[in-house]
């Protein structure tokens, strides 16, 4: 299990996940990338809030 660096939500991670894999936080919608697999470490690519703001124009 890992935590979203944006909102700290717990995220289930598959045992065979690879570095560079991309996934979305189920709570805040942030797009995340796996930057380390042991231990699993995630980095924010784009936040869900930024995407919402971009779509309001």
N, C-alpha and C positions, 0 to 999 in steps of 0.2 A: 504494500500500500504506500502511496505517495500523497503529498499534499500540494494543492494548487498554490503557486507563489503569489497569485493575485488575491485570492479570497480565503486561503487556508483550508478549503474543503478537502476532505479525504477522497482520493481517487483510486479505484481498483485498477491495478496494473497487472497484465499477464506476465507470467514467469519468464517467457521467452521474448520479451520486448527488446528491441535493439536501439542503440543510440541513433538519433536522427528521426525516430518515429514521431509522428505528429498526432495529437489528440486534442479533444475539446473538454474543458471543465464542464461537468454536468450542472454545476450550480451557477457560475457567473458567465459561462460561455466563452471564456478566454481560450485562444488557440495556444496550445502548449507544445513544446518539443522536448524529447528525452535527451538530456545532455550527458547523463551518466547512468549506468545500469546497476552498479554495485557500490553504494546504495543507489536506488533510483532517485534521480534528481531531474526536476522539470524547470524549464525556462519559458517565460511568456514571449510568444511571437507577436500576438496582438490581443488586446483585451476586448471582452465582449462589449464594454461600455463605449469604446472608441468606434466600433462598428455601428452601434446604434446611433451615435452622434453623426457619423458620416452619412447615414441614410435619411436624415431629416431635412436635407437641402431641398 
